[in-house]
């Protein structure tokens, strides 16, 4: 039945599709649309930071006439920061990496016809789409979108009367996130079951590509931690709508004493960050998995330390769930408890360093193919190391107190999570675009996209470390009331210019992506001479992935440049597909 081609209508192909390949494209295109919104928001509020109290017609055009004479309203600034963070973390990076590449690659790389449940896969996407719609709708409510920060700490998020952004916009934010969490949980369970149960003959767990290990462990983290955020959101809804006091106590507004007693906003911080920190790795691990595959393929070398890489993924997954308290060092935490979280936080540097060193060692003396996917992968290693080093400062409770809530924190998490994950996503798109659409993306446009993006990314976030060390607080819409920061104004202008250049550079990528779908050079079956199973499927998409029987696996995914004692390639070429049987006397992998 696998080669049966039933006639598809528009509805069955694009709306009720249960084909994992189509669903991956739906996740990606939706995530890209949300990314346009998120990046545009960052450009708007960067204008405000660089040139406060300056009138911009673009601000009035997009944010409404209630922005006084084109000058951004403080409440609107907070709203933009809030929704930008929410969209980028959940709707772009989580969907663009886990949603897109788990769906595309898991069945193809393990040798399965499709996901364990195509129906649940479809439901997962449409719940994600619905949550995206609700989040976008929240931008247009009368009092404005949620503006309590992407971490939505009470009491701002718990009291509808606190600030304009605490009203209907905040309610829609919570509804959107509840739907998003349901989508992520359904997807994660589907990924886990598929990897465990549907591997083809010979595909032992120790022969899985590192991409599969990354997606598998990421799904497990999601199943463990996302329900905790859902409980935090539900208790917040109770506080907002039903008069409970889970997070509220001794609240005064305009001299009025509210009746809330017995709650604590610190409880919300615990619940939020129990998801919030693993979320960093729910975003980052898939990007690292994609990078492992791309670096090995384009270095024409086996990945260095395959089992160590699997161990590091598992260690990161475990440690990421027990370090959430380092976000709360200034919350009045007991110093002893702070020292425990400091220890576990610094410990996570070990598996992270294993990954970084293994990437560098894989690149060392490789026959490097410098295509756009490879450049973005190397860029990820660069930003991962740069951003990770500053994590040592923030992970130490004594040092963190000095730079907490300054731009130093913004620089750290944007480099280590935001830019690194985006680079992983771009690398994955350039590398697997031929598998998604049967065509190649334009290489020259890819080079321009990479170089402008990495220069502008470092131009924005590297100087932030220094203004953070100088004490400049984050989330302030203007610093003109603080003369001690006047000398930092020019740096903010420079960062804003770089942010705008970086934002517009993504137009190159979008043009390349959508033009290549229709006009790109037609791809061969295995354009990168890679080993994994997805490159054994036909270029044209068919129901069930393989036209005949599912191929059997005989070796691991990284048999590159395998030579005999005389230095000749064992199989006459520098790559060996996983489906290639072992030669007589050849050592199994």
Steps between C-alpha positions, in 0.01 A plus 500: 500500500800731545517587130127567472438859382155619597375824344534792738282808510605837639317421825658157551848622402524827694232494771440142608840367399641229726824478298793591726682675212211738433446565872870592536461762227186634668689540829790671324296749295282590801813543713657721231188721492511536879873570473435794268267646764748436783801647320301804385395565860863492613592756233221732621602493866868530408410829328352617831807396701747666261308822439259551793235771463573525127197494272490214248218481248546120481414472871177694451418304183534157663418566865207736458428868541498476881881494480546872570629671184690189393674459838457154651278472806673335802221242530536412132876457546441245774242323284739476205777356719254249648352375174839503322645269765196272501485468122872438452537245782185297447356569156819535294778299661294218655280460191776573248730236648303228683178543304667519160797268517364236739209460260714501187787282613385250763311264263756551221811441711373203702341327198127542568208557264371788716453607860347256749175702479449715193171628640654623827779655294242698303322600823833617645558736207149646500513563874830681439339699218201589723731613782691718248173658384392574859841656576478722190140598583617612845701775327178672392290510818406845624714521817799350319679164508653338808779713644628323811815374324521162327539346847160653600584534868214580740364735620508683163365193322260401778311827549298612195494857637879524560606655165333523157679187381360298791149487353357304208840478330640310799201263502553425130871443567412235759244334272750496213771342716262234637416396142870511404591271791232250393649504149854446630399213729313315225794547264759392758313180589470419129875551445593277796272215395618521138870481589449214745263285294541567127873466431579287196685169517861550609441854633622447855492800733880517470469538123260793515632829361564759771207699362270218615654490846458878530133493393427195719651650817344839424155337483560336838596836656182651354277230646659549844502880516218643286220376732657706781464818293141403424428470873665840558280654230181338634566625856566846353165486318332410832667800669393730216145380455378316810640696794752242622833594657759252378745774402360808676527638852482848660437688177443878490383683187454881513474487877233230493568182699399193298365191675767257376694317775725202540642465146851556372632615162812291573283187457430615145872552439572141607228360275588721204874437506458125549389519137684821413849362537445161333332704224846637418607146414167407340605771255876440497535121495327456160726773359806320639374171354459652155846655530655163588363348180592797279855541634579130461355490147680812383830422674491155329599348835328282759360704788759499778391325821157370394424334835637800693264722299203280595613510863531877489145533360369284786704689760379835370141374506530384862690802630274748318206386712677563834653844444187718475580682825789694344235730350393587855824591678362848589157375611605466865609140455681332791877537427555127558235415239662757272834319536332171400361657184838662433669158517254330262511798262879502474489120461301535176806665345666154481260329253469829311879515465503137382274597211704810412835315507359210299377738230842665480673161489269380223587811299874458565681386182169426330437547130268793572216578258421863578138521386244722682383214725859436613565871562189532717602185691845641571332829592289309752812354662645852523193662660441196724851534646486880523161504670582199716805665655287783640272236650779424747461854635121484522504149646697615805260645757753752637591632154143487364373751757718771343380454143148365556236683293766686301577470129770245590220245549338601170832454319557157657170337419464656156839363394483158660134431431360744246778544243642148542158338454420724202830405339417134555160552341648680198764228462229234506290682241792542258606136547161326481327738258565252212318232701209733574446641151719305257696815410816677617518840665720765338849469647610860434196643675572257786852638538374859511236398751755334729767770503262792551310308768799392708669841483182680600421243774836553665463875437178502700573261785874522564492868610206415727738320735686825563199727552365228730820500705465880513164444671253591224168338600292302251132566415529880554347679202734797549807574710494878459410548868828338606794729411750230600399306187536788253839371383335174393254665261728468196544127563122460500481685168767269352316189623172625355657564158644147506162356607326673208765374253464148642123518479503607136758229421227244565322627188785337303419170668124532450546586131744210456262258674180582315660555156696174529181303562396574142816601316786339689732260323351149507662284766655161451402221736804547724641849432734508803629139466364428849455162667164521676180328385308808384732527199396152383140615441390632158531872429127527435284457810304177514259351748701285741846647420646192322342351184579141597604329823657716771879468473699309759780672694844341528718775653499830689439836331857633493706273275674786318845470337535139618831366367684171503865441593618629160310827544239418235131559571347171614193539278663702224357832621525721807153415633314178574122496527358335812326252271830371355576146623836438665776367279677181595747586775360851548461598863135565598408846626 
